[in-house]
Amino acid sequence: MNSKTEKTHRQSKKSIVVFSLASFLNDFGSDIIYPIWPVFVTALPGVNMTVLGLIDGLGEAIVSISQAGSGYYLTD
């Protein structure tokens, strides 16, 4: 391999490691916060389980709509 190809290979490998680490940390962080989320939200004044359900449902709706929109966009 010439030096330019080796440099590109090293940069690609470094990018893969960085993106893998970022993905792992993002997944790890969401797995840690998921069980604590209801306790945190319901501890706020004036927030009950109904509000928690609305917030959670809104989040799920946003994910579903964005998945549908991106799927539609990518298939065209």
Backbone torsions as a table, in degrees:
resi	resn	phi	psi	omega
1	MET	NA	144.8	176.2
2	ASN	-86.6	171.3	-172.9
3	SER	-66.4	-33.4	179.4
4	LYS	-67.3	-40.7	178.8
5	THR	-67.4	-40.3	178.5
6	GLU	-64.3	-40.5	179.2
7	LYS	-64.1	-43.9	178.2
8	THR	-63.0	-41.0	179.1
9	HIS	-62.5	-44.5	178.5
10	ARG	-63.9	-40.3	179.0
11	GLN	-65.4	-40.5	178.9
12	SER	-64.4	-43.1	179.7
13	LYS	-63.5	-42.2	179.1
14	LYS	-63.8	-41.5	178.6
15	SER	-62.6	-41.8	179.3
16	ILE	-63.0	-42.9	179.6
17	VAL	-63.9	-43.8	-179.1
18	VAL	-64.3	-46.1	179.4
19	PHE	-66.2	-36.3	177.3
20	SER	-64.5	-43.6	178.7
21	LEU	-64.4	-42.3	178.2
22	ALA	-62.8	-41.7	178.4
23	SER	-64.1	-44.0	178.8
24	PHE	-60.7	-47.7	-178.4
25	LEU	-65.2	-36.9	177.2
26	ASN	-64.0	-46.0	178.9
27	ASP	-64.6	-43.0	179.3
28	PHE	-62.2	-43.5	179.6
29	GLY	-64.6	-41.2	179.6
30	SER	-70.1	-33.8	176.8
31	ASP	-68.3	-31.0	178.5
32	ILE	-75.1	-41.4	-174.8
33	ILE	-78.4	-25.0	-174.7
34	TYR	-55.9	-47.0	179.3
35	PRO	-72.2	-21.7	-177.3
36	ILE	-86.9	-23.0	-174.8
37	TRP	-52.3	-51.1	-179.0
38	PRO	-62.0	-37.4	179.1
39	VAL	-65.5	-43.4	179.8
40	PHE	-63.4	-47.5	-175.9
41	VAL	-67.8	-43.8	-178.3
42	THR	-73.2	-12.9	176.6
43	ALA	-78.5	-16.5	178.3
44	LEU	-71.5	143.7	-178.9
45	PRO	-62.8	133.2	175.8
46	GLY	82.6	6.1	-179.1
47	VAL	-109.1	124.7	176.6
48	ASN	-117.2	-172.4	-176.6
49	MET	-65.2	-27.3	178.2
50	THR	-65.4	-44.3	178.1
51	VAL	-64.3	-40.3	177.4
52	LEU	-60.2	-43.1	177.7
53	GLY	-62.9	-39.7	177.5
54	LEU	-64.9	-42.8	179.1
55	ILE	-63.7	-45.5	-179.5
56	ASP	-65.1	-42.2	177.8
57	GLY	-64.3	-39.2	177.1
58	LEU	-63.3	-41.6	177.5
59	GLY	-62.4	-43.8	178.3
60	GLU	-64.3	-38.2	179.0
61	ALA	-64.8	-41.5	179.4
62	ILE	-63.3	-41.7	178.2
63	VAL	-62.8	-46.3	-178.9
64	SER	-62.8	-43.8	179.8
65	ILE	-65.1	-41.5	-179.9
66	SER	-68.0	-36.1	176.4
67	GLN	-66.1	-42.6	178.9
68	ALA	-64.9	-43.2	-179.8
69	GLY	-65.2	-43.6	-179.9
70	SER	-70.3	-34.5	175.5
71	GLY	-63.9	-42.3	177.8
72	TYR	-64.6	-43.1	-178.3
73	TYR	-65.2	-40.9	-175.7
74	LEU	-76.7	-23.1	179.8
75	THR	-83.9	-15.5	178.1
76	ASP	-86.4	NA	NA
